[in-house]
């Protein structure tokens, strides 16, 4: 069962995927390539910092605009 809520300032994996508009596999690749680091949760249910996710979203947005 997936976490429904994350600590303040953090997002669950599902929330992160929705915010970035990517698949679960793409999220795993971001973590594997160390472009996004886990900032809490458990091995099975990681949490990611909102600031880190926002930075990646902004970078992706710049790439789309350019």
Secondary structure by P-SEA (a helix, b strand, c coil): ccccccccccccaaaaaaaacccaaaaaaaaaacccccccccccbbbbbaaaaaaaaaaaaaaaac
